[in-house]
Amino acid sequence: MFGGNNKKESTAKSNGSTSVSSGLNSLVKGTVVEGTVKSESDIRVDGTIKGTLHCDAKVIIGPTGYVEGEIRCQNAVVEGKFEGSIQVAELLNIRESASVSGEVSTEKLIVQSGATFNVTCSMGGGITSSKNGSKASAQDKSTVDSNSAKSNKAASAR
């Protein structure tokens, strides 16, 4: 009689601990946080963060999201607005609705056509610059190294 209840409780406890490590933190539209935010799991920002965001997983800045300051994370997707310094250990994905300005350091970079991408960019130890003040000219979902893109354009113009 009581054995069945114990199994259910222990299952619920084990499921609860699993969801904590793979959970998604969410900062909804209309919420403003000033200061330092630290997270071990994914975080989605549809509101505003002014300060520092350190995340051991993925950071998602939604279409209504705005982050001003510093971000350090494993992976990131930007659909909204970011101003400041961002360090991404693996992949940074800039969507077509995004506006990014400041300093970027990442291993891999995707900039979709239509995104505004005015940054100083460092990839894999090299420093490149994309401060042309215009819309990103990268093809949809293509990996971009701004120095090689400029070199290719200059070579094809000759």
C-alpha positions as CSV (number, residue, x, y, z in Angstrom):
1,M,0.0,0.0,0.0
2,F,2.7,2.5,1.0
3,G,5.3,1.0,-1.4
4,G,3.6,2.4,-4.5
5,N,3.6,5.9,-3.1
6,N,7.3,5.8,-2.4
7,K,8.1,4.8,-5.9
8,K,6.0,7.7,-7.3
9,E,7.8,10.1,-4.9
10,S,11.2,8.9,-5.8
11,T,10.4,9.0,-9.6
12,A,9.2,12.6,-9.2
13,K,12.3,13.5,-7.3
14,S,14.6,12.1,-9.9
15,N,12.6,13.7,-12.7
16,G,12.8,17.0,-10.9
17,S,16.6,16.9,-10.6
18,T,17.0,16.1,-14.2
19,S,14.8,19.0,-15.3
20,V,16.8,21.4,-13.2
21,S,20.0,20.6,-15.1
22,S,18.3,20.9,-18.5
23,G,15.8,23.5,-17.7
24,L,15.2,26.8,-19.5
25,N,15.4,30.1,-17.5
26,S,13.2,32.8,-19.1
27,L,13.2,36.6,-18.7
28,V,9.9,37.7,-20.2
29,K,9.1,40.9,-22.1
30,G,8.7,43.9,-19.7
31,T,11.2,42.5,-17.2
32,V,14.4,44.5,-16.6
33,V,17.4,43.2,-14.7
34,E,20.4,45.3,-13.9
35,G,23.5,43.7,-12.5
36,T,25.0,40.2,-12.9
37,V,23.0,37.1,-13.9
38,K,24.6,33.6,-13.6
39,S,23.0,30.4,-15.0
40,E,24.1,26.8,-15.3
41,S,21.3,26.0,-17.8
42,D,19.9,27.7,-20.9
43,I,18.5,31.2,-20.6
44,R,16.1,33.0,-22.9
45,V,15.9,36.8,-22.7
46,D,12.7,38.5,-24.0
47,G,13.1,41.4,-21.6
48,T,16.1,43.5,-20.8
49,I,19.4,42.8,-19.1
50,K,21.8,45.7,-18.4
51,G,25.0,44.2,-17.0
52,T,26.7,40.8,-17.1
53,L,25.3,37.5,-18.1
54,H,27.4,34.3,-17.5
55,C,25.8,31.1,-18.7
56,D,27.3,27.6,-18.8
57,A,24.8,26.7,-21.6
58,K,22.9,28.5,-24.4
59,V,21.8,32.1,-24.3
60,I,18.8,33.1,-26.5
61,I,18.0,36.7,-27.0
62,G,14.4,36.7,-28.4
63,P,13.0,39.2,-30.8
64,T,11.9,41.5,-28.0
65,G,15.0,40.9,-26.0
66,Y,17.8,43.5,-25.3
67,V,21.1,42.9,-23.6
68,E,23.5,45.7,-22.9
69,G,26.8,44.7,-21.3
70,E,28.8,41.4,-21.3
71,I,27.8,37.9,-22.1
72,R,29.9,34.7,-21.7
73,C,28.3,31.4,-22.7
74,Q,28.7,28.1,-24.6
75,N,26.3,28.9,-27.5
76,A,24.1,31.9,-28.3
77,V,21.2,32.8,-30.6
78,V,20.4,36.5,-31.1
79,E,17.1,37.5,-32.6
80,G,16.8,40.8,-30.7
81,K,19.3,43.5,-29.8
82,F,22.7,43.2,-28.2
83,E,25.3,45.9,-27.4
84,G,28.5,45.2,-25.7
85,S,31.0,42.3,-25.5
86,I,30.0,38.7,-26.1
87,Q,32.2,35.6,-25.7
88,V,30.8,32.4,-27.1
89,A,32.8,29.1,-26.7
90,E,31.1,27.3,-29.6
91,L,28.5,28.7,-32.0
92,L,27.0,32.2,-32.2
93,N,23.9,32.4,-34.4
94,I,22.8,35.9,-35.5
95,R,19.2,35.8,-36.9
96,E,17.8,38.1,-39.6
97,S,15.9,40.2,-37.0
98,A,19.0,40.8,-34.9
99,S,21.0,43.9,-34.2
100,V,24.5,43.3,-32.8
101,S,27.1,45.9,-32.0
102,G,30.3,45.8,-30.0
103,E,32.9,43.0,-29.6
104,V,32.4,39.3,-30.5
105,S,34.6,36.4,-29.7
106,T,33.4,32.9,-30.9
107,E,34.6,29.7,-32.4
108,K,31.9,29.5,-35.1
109,L,29.6,32.3,-36.5
110,I,26.4,32.3,-38.5
111,V,25.0,35.6,-39.6
112,Q,21.7,35.5,-41.5
113,S,20.9,37.9,-44.3
114,G,19.1,41.0,-43.0
115,A,20.9,41.1,-39.6
116,T,22.7,44.2,-38.5
117,F,26.2,43.1,-37.4
118,N,28.5,46.0,-36.5
119,V,31.3,44.4,-34.5
120,T,34.9,43.7,-34.0
121,C,35.0,39.9,-34.3
122,S,37.6,37.4,-33.1
123,M,37.3,33.8,-34.3
124,G,39.6,31.0,-33.4
125,G,42.3,33.3,-32.2
126,G,42.3,35.7,-35.2
127,I,40.8,39.2,-35.1
128,T,38.6,40.4,-37.9
129,S,36.5,43.5,-38.2
130,S,33.0,44.1,-39.7
131,K,32.3,47.8,-39.0
132,N,30.7,48.7,-42.3
133,G,27.6,50.2,-40.7
134,S,25.3,48.3,-43.1
135,K,23.2,45.2,-43.0
136,A,25.0,41.9,-42.9
137,S,25.7,40.6,-46.4
138,A,26.2,36.9,-45.5
139,Q,24.0,34.3,-47.1
140,D,21.3,32.7,-45.0
141,K,22.7,30.3,-42.5
142,S,26.2,30.4,-43.8
143,T,29.3,30.6,-41.6
144,V,31.1,33.9,-41.9
145,D,34.6,35.0,-41.4
146,S,34.5,38.7,-42.3
147,N,38.1,39.0,-43.5
148,S,37.8,36.0,-45.9
149,A,34.4,37.4,-47.1
150,K,36.0,40.7,-47.9
151,S,39.0,39.0,-49.6
152,N,36.7,36.9,-51.8
153,K,34.7,40.0,-52.8
154,A,37.9,41.9,-53.7
155,A,39.2,39.0,-55.7
156,S,36.0,38.6,-57.7
157,A,35.8,42.3,-58.4
158,R,39.2,42.1,-60.3
